[in-house]
Structure formats: C-alpha cells, structure tokens
Amino acid sequence: MAMHSFLTNIFGFVFGCFLRLICSTNKITATRSDIFDKYAKEGSNIFAFWHSRLFFHTYYYFRYCKSKKLSALVSMSRDGDYATALALNFGFDVIRGSSSKGGQKAVKEIASKIMRGNNVAITPDGPRGPVFRVNDGIIKIAQLTGARIIPASYDASGKWTLRSWDKFILLKPFGRVHIAFGDPIEVPRDIKETDMEKYRERLEKALNGLDNICAAKLNITA
C-alpha cells in the first residue's frame, strides 16, 4: 500500500509536468470560449466531457480559471488513484466514487462542493463506458444540485489515440488544439423520471456535436 501511494504521487508530479509542457507548446483556438469565461468564474457548474478528453481539459482549466476551485469526480479504482494524484498536482479537489462504488457518498460531496461555489468535472461515459455514451448519473446530479451542465470537447492536430476502452487522447507537442464549449443545460428539479432520458440524449448530442466542430476546425477526418 505504501509503495502504491509512493508510485501514484510520483506519477502525479511527473505526468503533471509532462502535461503542462506538452500542452503549452500547442497553439490553442476555441469555439464559444465566452461560455467558459462566464460560467467557470461564476462557479457551481458541472463541466462534462468524454473520458478520452481528460488530458487537455485539465490543463485548460488550470491555465484559464484561477478564481474558482475545480472538484474532479474520480473512481475508487487503483487507476483512479493515479488520476487523483494528477488532479491534486494541479491543485484540484477530488471526489472519489462512481455508479458502481461509493456513488451515494460522492453525490453528497458533489452537492456540498457546488453549494460552496466549486465547479465540478465529470466524464459522463466513465469510469467504464460504454465509450461516448452519456450515463444518466450526471443528469440526476444536475437535477439534485441545480447545477448547470456545461458540455465541452477538444481535438488536436497532433495526437496519439490509445487502444484503451475510452480511446484516450494524448497530445503531441507543437501542434494545434481546438476546444469548444456548448450552451449550458439546466435540468429542472421537478422533472419526472421518464423525462430524464431527454436530457441524457441532449447532453450526448451536444458532446458529439462539439467533437465534430473541433475536428472540422482542425480539418480532421474520421
């Protein structure tokens, strides 16, 4: 256990330095950065992006929003321990839990963080997929807390796409990155269970649309 803790801390420091270095060499363009600028500074939002897009979103928030704390939802798996070390290296809060383990406790923590004005980052297809499919947990959290969901995505001209379940993106240096944000999605507190699917589909459509915008801006073809 002590060795695992040591390794995760080393990973958080080394990979944090690597992430900052690689991202800083890329030229950044954006679609609707005004959405991020406005709502990130206001706080009490849920930023939603695919699990594969963790890399650059971590850097972007660290660079462009110093005024509001970010709390990241991370699974309680051993892999999640490494993600936790990385998030802490960037000065973020970490909330541990997922639909399969620690979910109720995590929801209470998220609600508490949002009430304090923190923004929360959630990957709605994590921690196990299916890839690029929004799980309804994020919709339920938005309903319970009253927080806006801000959809976000990015793509890169130079990247490695890993052969992992989430098709994780690692940036190459000295390329171009385009990041895009979508209009906030607000889930009413009094909606019926049968209406949850409409909001789940709306978020999924928004994320897929942002993926397409980013690819088009960089002239990336499937």
N, C-alpha and C positions, 0 to 999 in steps of 0.2 A: 504493500500500500504506500509506504514511504517512497519507494522507487518510482511508482506510478505518479505520485504527486510531484516528485522532482522532475520527471520527464515532461509532464504537462506544463510545468512552469517554464522549463527551458524552451519548449515548443512555443508557448505564448510569446516569449521575448524574441526568439529568433524569427519566427514566422511573422510576428508583428513588424519587425524591422524590414523583413523582406517585402511584405505587403506595402508598406509606406514607400519604399524605394521604387518598386515596380510601378505602382500607381502614379507616383509623382513624375515619371518620365513620359506618361501618356498625355496626349492633348485631349481635353475634355470639352465636349459640346453637349447641349441639353435641350430637351423639349419640355416646356412648362416648368422651368426651374422656379418660376414665381410661386407655384403651389408649394414646393418645398420651403422656399424662403419664408412664406407667410405662416404656414401651419407648423413647421418644425419649431419656430420661435415661440408660437403660442403655446405649444405643448398639448398633452393629453390626447395624442393621436396614436393610431396603430399603423405603422408602416408595413405594408405587405409586399413581399417579393418572393420569387421562387427560390428554393433551397440552393439551386445551382448558382444563384447570383449573390451569394453571401460576400464574396471576395471584395468587389469594388464598392458595394453599398456601405460596408464597414468603414472603408477609407473616406468615402464621400461625406458621410455624417460626421466623422471625426474632423474633417477639414472645414466643413461649411456650417456646422451648427455647434458652437461652443456654449451657447447660453442655456440649453435645455438638456438635461440628462437623458440618455437613452438606456432603456432596460431591454435586454435581449432574452427572449424565451428560448431555452436550450434544453434538450432532452437529458434524462438522467442516465444515459448510457455512458460507457467508457469513452466512446468517440465524443460525446457531449462534454466530457471533462477537458478535452483539448480545445473545443470551441469556447468553453468557459474561460480557459486561460488566455486565449486570444482576446476575447471581449474585455476581460479585466485589464489586459495590457493597454487597451485603448481607452481605459477609464470608464467603461460602460458598467451598468448594473447587470446582474444576471439573475434570471428567474428560472429555476430548474423544474421541469415537468413536461409531460406530453399526454396525449389522449390515452396512452397505454400504461403510464405510470406517473403518479403524482399530479394528476390533472386538476383535481379539486383544489389542492393547496396552491397550485400555480395560478389558477383563476383568481383566487383571493389576493394573491400577491400582485397580480396584474392590476386588479381593481384598485388596490392601495397605491400602487405607483402612479396610475393615471390620475387618481384624486390629488396626488401631490404635484401634478403637472408634468410628470415624466412622459416622454414618448416611449412607445413600445415597438420592438421589431419582431415580427412573426413571419415565418415561412409557411404558408398555408398548405404546401404539399409535403411538409416534413412531419416527423423525422424519418418516415419510412416510405413515403409515397402513397398512392401512385404519383409518378412524376407529372408535373404540370396539371394537376387536378386539385382544385381547392377543397380542402376538408371543411366540414361545416363548423368546426370548433371556433374558428376566427369570427364567424358570423355570430355565434352565441356569445362570445366575449364582447363583441361590439354592442350587442343588444343589452347585455347586463350592465356594461360600464357607461354606455352613452358615448364612447369614443368614436371619432371618425376613422374610417379606414382609408389610408392613402396608398393607392396602388403605385408600384414603381418597378422599373426594369432597366437593364442596360445591355449593351453588347459591345464587342471590341473587334477592331480590325486585325489585331494580332492576339491569338489566344490558343491555349490547349484545352480541349474538351476531354475530361477524364472518362474512362469507361466505368463509371460508378452508376448506381441506380438513378441518381439525380442529374447525370450528365454535367457534372460540376465544371465551371469555367475558371481557368487560371489565366491571368493576363500575361502577355509577353511585353517586354519593355519597348519603349519608343514607338508606340502605336497610337491609335485613336480610340477613344471611348465615347459612346453616346449614351446618355442617361435620360430617362423620360419618366414623368410623373403624370398620373391621371387624376381626374376630378374626385374629390372626397366622396365616399359612400357612407351614408348615415343610416343605421339600422334602428328603426323605431323600437322602443321598449315594449310596446303593446302588440306587436305583430304575432300572428298565430304560428304554430309550429309548421303548418302547411305552407306558409309564406317564406320560410327560411331558405328554401331551395331557390327562390327567385333571386335572393341576394347573393347566394353562393354562386349561381350561374353568372350574375352580373359582375362579380369580382373576377371570376375566371376569365370571362370575356374581356374585361378591362386589361388584365395581365397579358393575355395573349395578344391583344391589340398593341400594347406597349412594346412587346417583343418585336412585333412586325415593324413598328415605327423605328426602333433602334436599328434593326437590320437594314431597313431601307435607307436610313441616313448614312450608313456606312457602306452601302452597296454590297451587302452580304446576301448571297443566295443560298437557299436550303440545299 
